[in-house]
Amino acid sequence: MVQASVSRRKSEGFVAVVLALLAIFPPLSTDMYLSAFNDIQAAFNVPDGSLEISLSVFFLGLGIGQLMVGPLIDRMGRRGPLLFGIAVFCIATVLLLCVDSVGPFIALRLVHAVWACGGMVVGRAVISDMYTGRRAIQMLTLLVTLMSLSSITAPFLGSLLVTFVGWQSVFVMMLVVDLAAFGLSWWIIPETLPVSRRTRTPITAAFRDYAGLFVGAENLSSAEPGGAAFVQAAVFSYIISSSSIFIGHYGLTNIQYGLCFGLVAVVSSSRRASTGSFSKRSAS
């Protein structure tokens, strides 16, 4: 009995490590190449600011991907779509290293985004399948914490790679992480949604439900004006324009920009943590 319990804890620990690796896909895919904007624009011979649309497209793809992947994994299970998504992400990363113009680069970043969110969505679904109560909260907290940490460290790591190796090294690093995630997911992540629990509703039905959320007056009236959506819009605007402002306007080096971006992320994370702590004390 004791040996079985230890074995189970080790298995859960391995799953947690892989889920954590999958959770950092989106922040690594966005924050790590921010300091490379000027170098990539020079390589593609396009004006300053031309590459910012690739980040806007990436955020658009993240939203579209979450709408697609959610219904897909409820119908087809967790493991298959996860491995397929990581494989597509790897292929798109390889192609990004081969393109020589901004158009294909932006198109591949859209593909990147749609499947980058797969690991994040599937990871949370696996947690809901495997854990309940306090343990599920602990796992979700771990993923959110690691995503915050990666948002802090990824820009600085990217700035070091761009400065000492070149902008292509950022995507080589992404590819290494992708391949590691694919191998570990294949080896460790089980299928956590048995066939008996899978939905038989067509995936298209989910999109009809999405449309209902937007046209339903009761849903629109319950939305908080000036709430989370506007906060996120401000955050996305900052991320998209930060490279042009700090490097292009203020003349910071890539490494200085990475440190500055990380410092802002630290302050933002600290603010969220203090707000959450204050809310808990107020509620008690």
VEXDREN-2710 file (C-alpha; in Angstrom, 1 decimal):
% VEXDREN-2710
k/r/px/py/pz
1/MET/0.0/0.0/0.0
2/VAL/2.8/2.4/0.9
3/GLN/4.7/1.6/-2.2
4/ALA/1.6/2.2/-4.3
5/SER/1.0/5.5/-2.7
6/VAL/4.7/6.6/-3.3
7/SER/4.4/5.5/-6.9
8/ARG/1.2/7.5/-7.3
9/ARG/2.8/10.6/-5.9
10/LYS/5.8/10.2/-8.2
11/SER/3.4/9.8/-11.2
12/GLU/1.4/12.9/-10.2
13/GLY/4.7/14.8/-9.8
14/PHE/5.8/13.9/-13.4
15/VAL/2.3/14.9/-14.7
16/ALA/2.6/18.2/-12.9
17/VAL/6.0/18.9/-14.5
18/VAL/4.7/18.3/-18.0
19/LEU/1.5/20.3/-17.4
20/ALA/3.7/23.2/-16.1
21/LEU/5.9/22.9/-19.3
22/LEU/2.7/23.1/-21.5
23/ALA/1.4/26.1/-19.5
24/ILE/4.3/28.3/-20.4
25/PHE/3.8/27.8/-24.2
26/PRO/1.9/31.1/-24.7
27/PRO/4.2/33.4/-22.6
28/LEU/7.3/31.9/-24.2
29/SER/5.8/32.3/-27.7
30/THR/5.0/36.0/-27.1
31/ASP/7.5/37.5/-24.6
32/MET/10.7/35.7/-25.8
33/TYR/10.8/37.3/-29.2
34/LEU/9.8/40.9/-28.3
35/SER/13.4/42.1/-28.2
36/ALA/14.0/40.6/-31.7
37/PHE/11.5/42.8/-33.5
38/ASN/14.1/45.2/-34.9
39/ASP/16.4/42.4/-36.0
40/ILE/13.6/40.5/-37.7
41/GLN/12.3/43.7/-39.4
42/ALA/15.9/44.3/-40.7
43/ALA/16.2/40.7/-41.9
44/PHE/12.9/41.0/-43.8
45/ASN/13.7/44.6/-45.0
46/VAL/10.4/46.0/-43.7
47/PRO/9.7/49.3/-41.9
48/ASP/9.7/49.7/-38.1
49/GLY/6.5/48.6/-36.6
50/SER/5.7/46.1/-39.3
51/LEU/6.2/43.1/-37.0
52/GLU/3.8/44.3/-34.3
53/ILE/0.9/42.9/-36.3
54/SER/2.4/39.4/-35.8
55/LEU/1.8/39.8/-32.1
56/SER/-1.7/41.1/-32.6
57/VAL/-2.4/38.1/-34.8
58/PHE/-0.9/35.8/-32.2
59/PHE/-3.3/37.1/-29.5
60/LEU/-6.2/36.7/-32.0
61/GLY/-5.1/33.1/-32.6
62/LEU/-4.9/32.4/-28.9
63/GLY/-8.6/33.4/-28.6
64/ILE/-9.6/31.4/-31.6
65/GLY/-7.6/28.4/-30.5
66/GLN/-9.3/28.3/-27.1
67/LEU/-12.7/28.4/-28.7
68/MET/-11.7/25.5/-31.0
69/VAL/-9.7/23.3/-28.6
70/GLY/-12.2/23.3/-25.7
71/PRO/-15.0/21.5/-27.6
72/LEU/-12.5/19.4/-29.5
73/ILE/-11.0/17.8/-26.4
74/ASP/-14.4/17.2/-24.8
75/ARG/-15.4/15.2/-27.9
76/MET/-12.1/13.5/-28.8
77/GLY/-10.3/13.2/-25.5
78/ARG/-7.3/15.0/-24.1
79/ARG/-4.2/13.1/-25.3
80/GLY/-4.7/12.9/-29.0
81/PRO/-5.5/16.6/-29.6
82/LEU/-2.6/17.6/-27.2
83/LEU/0.0/15.6/-29.2
84/PHE/-1.4/16.8/-32.5
85/GLY/-1.3/20.4/-31.4
86/ILE/2.3/20.2/-30.1
87/ALA/3.3/18.6/-33.4
88/VAL/1.7/21.4/-35.4
89/PHE/3.4/23.9/-33.2
90/CYS/6.8/22.2/-33.8
91/ILE/6.3/22.2/-37.6
92/ALA/5.2/25.9/-37.6
93/THR/8.4/26.7/-35.5
94/VAL/10.6/25.0/-38.1
95/LEU/8.9/26.9/-40.9
96/LEU/9.4/30.2/-39.1
97/LEU/13.1/29.6/-39.3
98/CYS/12.9/29.1/-43.0
99/VAL/10.7/32.1/-44.1
100/ASP/12.3/35.2/-45.6
101/SER/9.4/37.7/-45.7
102/VAL/7.0/39.1/-43.2
103/GLY/3.7/37.8/-44.7
104/PRO/4.5/34.1/-44.2
105/PHE/6.0/34.9/-40.8
106/ILE/2.7/36.5/-39.7
107/ALA/0.6/33.6/-41.1
108/LEU/2.8/31.0/-39.2
109/ARG/2.5/33.0/-36.0
110/LEU/-1.3/32.6/-36.3
111/VAL/-0.8/28.8/-36.6
112/HIS/1.6/29.0/-33.7
113/ALA/-1.0/30.7/-31.5
114/VAL/-4.0/28.5/-32.3
115/TRP/-2.0/25.4/-31.1
116/ALA/0.1/27.2/-28.4
117/CYS/-3.1/27.5/-26.3
118/GLY/-3.7/23.7/-26.7
119/GLY/-1.3/22.9/-24.0
120/MET/-2.8/25.5/-21.7
121/VAL/-6.4/24.4/-22.3
122/VAL/-5.6/20.6/-22.2
123/GLY/-3.5/21.1/-19.1
124/ARG/-6.4/22.7/-17.2
125/ALA/-8.8/20.0/-18.4
126/VAL/-6.4/17.2/-17.3
127/ILE/-6.3/18.8/-13.8
128/SER/-10.1/18.9/-13.6
129/ASP/-10.1/15.2/-14.7
130/MET/-7.4/14.0/-12.3
131/TYR/-7.9/16.2/-9.2
132/THR/-10.7/17.7/-7.1
133/GLY/-11.0/20.1/-4.2
134/ARG/-7.9/21.5/-2.6
135/ARG/-5.5/19.5/-4.8
136/ALA/-7.0/20.9/-8.0
137/ILE/-6.7/24.4/-6.7
138/GLN/-3.0/23.8/-5.8
139/MET/-2.3/22.5/-9.3
140/LEU/-4.1/25.4/-11.0
141/THR/-2.2/27.8/-8.7
142/LEU/1.1/26.2/-9.7
143/LEU/0.3/26.6/-13.4
144/VAL/-0.7/30.3/-13.0
145/THR/2.5/30.9/-11.0
146/LEU/4.7/29.4/-13.6
147/MET/3.0/31.3/-16.3
148/SER/3.7/34.5/-14.4
149/LEU/7.3/33.5/-13.8
150/SER/7.8/32.7/-17.5
151/SER/6.4/36.1/-18.4
152/ILE/9.0/37.7/-16.2
153/THR/12.0/35.6/-17.4
154/ALA/11.2/35.0/-21.1
155/PRO/11.9/38.6/-22.3
156/PHE/15.3/38.6/-20.6
157/LEU/16.2/35.2/-22.0
158/GLY/15.1/36.3/-25.4
159/SER/17.2/39.4/-25.2
160/LEU/20.3/37.4/-24.3
161/LEU/19.7/35.0/-27.3
162/VAL/19.1/37.9/-29.7
163/THR/22.2/39.8/-28.5
164/PHE/24.7/37.0/-28.5
165/VAL/23.3/34.5/-31.0
166/GLY/20.7/36.1/-33.3
167/TRP/17.0/36.3/-33.6
168/GLN/16.7/32.8/-35.1
169/SER/18.0/31.4/-31.8
170/VAL/14.7/32.5/-30.1
171/PHE/12.7/30.1/-32.3
172/VAL/15.3/27.4/-32.0
173/MET/14.8/27.6/-28.2
174/MET/11.1/27.4/-28.7
175/LEU/11.6/24.3/-30.9
176/VAL/13.7/22.7/-28.2
177/VAL/10.9/23.3/-25.6
178/ASP/8.3/22.1/-28.1
179/LEU/10.2/18.8/-28.7
180/ALA/10.7/18.2/-25.0
181/ALA/7.0/18.9/-24.3
182/PHE/6.0/16.5/-27.1
183/GLY/8.3/13.7/-25.9
184/LEU/7.3/14.1/-22.2
185/SER/3.6/14.3/-23.1
186/TRP/3.8/11.2/-25.2
187/TRP/5.5/9.4/-22.3
188/ILE/3.8/10.7/-19.2
189/ILE/0.4/12.3/-19.9
190/PRO/-2.4/9.7/-19.8
191/GLU/-5.8/9.8/-21.5
192/THR/-7.8/11.3/-18.6
193/LEU/-11.2/11.5/-20.3
194/PRO/-12.6/8.0/-21.0
195/VAL/-14.9/7.4/-24.0
196/SER/-17.9/7.0/-21.7
197/ARG/-17.5/10.6/-20.4
198/ARG/-16.9/12.3/-23.8
199/THR/-19.6/14.5/-25.3
200/ARG/-21.4/13.3/-28.4
201/THR/-22.6/16.8/-29.3
202/PRO/-21.2/18.0/-32.6
203/ILE/-18.4/20.5/-32.3
204/THR/-20.4/22.9/-34.4
205/ALA/-23.0/23.1/-31.6
206/ALA/-20.4/24.8/-29.4
207/PHE/-20.0/27.6/-32.0
208/ARG/-23.8/28.1/-32.0
209/ASP/-23.6/28.4/-28.2
210/TYR/-20.8/30.9/-28.5
211/ALA/-23.0/33.0/-30.9
212/GLY/-25.8/32.8/-28.3
213/LEU/-23.5/34.3/-25.6
214/PHE/-22.9/37.3/-27.8
215/VAL/-26.5/38.0/-28.9
216/GLY/-28.2/37.2/-25.6
217/ALA/-29.3/40.4/-23.9
218/GLU/-29.1/38.8/-20.4
219/ASN/-25.4/38.0/-21.0
220/LEU/-24.5/41.4/-22.2
221/SER/-26.3/43.1/-19.3
222/SER/-24.4/41.0/-16.8
223/ALA/-21.0/42.0/-18.3
224/GLU/-19.1/44.5/-16.1
225/PRO/-18.5/47.7/-18.0
226/GLY/-14.8/48.6/-18.1
227/GLY/-14.0/45.3/-16.5
228/ALA/-11.5/42.5/-17.2
229/ALA/-11.8/42.7/-21.0
230/PHE/-10.6/46.3/-21.0
231/VAL/-7.8/45.6/-18.6
232/GLN/-6.6/42.8/-20.9
233/ALA/-6.9/45.1/-23.9
234/ALA/-4.6/47.5/-22.1
235/VAL/-2.1/44.7/-21.3
236/PHE/-2.1/43.5/-24.9
237/SER/-1.6/47.0/-26.2
238/TYR/1.4/47.4/-23.8
239/ILE/3.0/44.1/-24.9
240/ILE/2.5/44.8/-28.6
241/SER/4.0/48.3/-28.5
242/SER/6.6/47.9/-25.7
243/SER/9.5/46.9/-28.0
244/SER/9.0/49.9/-30.3
245/ILE/8.7/52.3/-27.3
246/PHE/11.6/51.1/-25.2
247/ILE/14.0/50.1/-27.9
248/GLY/12.9/52.3/-30.8
249/HIS/12.0/55.5/-29.0
250/TYR/14.1/55.4/-25.8
251/GLY/17.0/53.6/-27.3
252/LEU/17.3/50.8/-24.8
253/THR/19.5/47.8/-25.8
254/ASN/17.9/44.4/-26.1
255/ILE/19.1/43.3/-22.7
256/GLN/18.0/46.5/-21.0
257/TYR/14.6/46.1/-22.6
258/GLY/14.4/42.5/-21.3
259/LEU/15.2/43.6/-17.8
260/CYS/12.7/46.5/-18.0
261/PHE/9.9/44.3/-19.3
262/GLY/10.6/41.8/-16.6
263/LEU/10.6/44.5/-13.9
264/VAL/7.1/45.7/-15.1
265/ALA/5.9/42.0/-15.0
266/VAL/7.2/41.6/-11.4
267/VAL/5.4/44.8/-10.3
268/SER/2.2/43.7/-12.0
269/SER/2.4/40.2/-10.5
270/SER/3.0/41.7/-7.1
271/ARG/0.1/44.0/-7.4
272/ARG/-2.2/41.0/-8.3
273/ALA/-0.9/39.0/-5.4
274/SER/-1.4/41.9/-2.9
275/THR/-4.9/42.6/-4.2
276/GLY/-5.8/38.9/-3.8
277/SER/-4.4/38.8/-0.3
278/PHE/-6.3/42.0/0.6
279/SER/-9.5/40.6/-0.8
280/LYS/-9.2/37.5/1.3
281/ARG/-8.6/39.5/4.5
282/SER/-11.5/41.7/3.7
283/ALA/-13.8/38.7/3.1
284/SER/-12.8/37.2/6.5
END
